[in-house]
């Protein structure tokens, strides 16, 4: 049960706005192989701060591991 201070529930991914040039995970998940690297670029404050601090175009990274 939600209380007065709880944040609103998150919107389903399908309903979230998509940035121009962005790729939906659901559309590409089947082509990923173990060891593939995903590099992320963001426009929110923390992403921009990470990109500026590291001198990189990317703020986050992930590696695909399938089992």
N, C-alpha and C positions, 0 to 999 in steps of 0.2 A: 504494500500500500504506500502510495506516495505521500510525503509530508510537505508542508509549506515550503521548506528550504530545498527540496529536491530539484535538480535540473530537469527540464522537460525530456521526454524520451527521444532518443536519436531517430532520425528519419531513416527508413530503409535505404540501402545503397542505390536501388533503382530510382529512387525519388530525389536523390541528391543532385544538385547542379554539377555539370561537368565542365571543366576548363577547356578552352579551345585547344585542340591538339592532344588532349588527354586520351588515354586508352582505358577502357573499362576492364577490370581484372577478369570478369566473367567471360569476356570476349577472347582472351588470350591464354587463359590458364592451361588449356590442353596442349599448348606448344612448348611450355616450359619443361626443362630437363634438370636433373640434379646438377648442381654446380653453376647454373645460370645466375648471373648477378642482375639485380634490379636497382637502378639508381633513380632517386626521387628528387623532384624540384618542387618547391612550394612557394606560395605567396603570403602565407601567414607570418606573423612576427617572428616566431621561433625559427622557422625555416630560413627566413631572410638573415637573421642573426647568425645562424650556423654557416650559411653560405659566405657571409662577409668575414666571419672569423677564420674560416678555413681557406678562403680564396678559391672556393670551388663553385661550380655551377649547380652542385647537388647538395642537398641537406641531409638526406637519409639514404641508406643502402640496405639491401636484403639479399640473401642467397636462397635459392630454391633447393630444398632437400626432400626428395621423394623416397618413400620406403615401400 
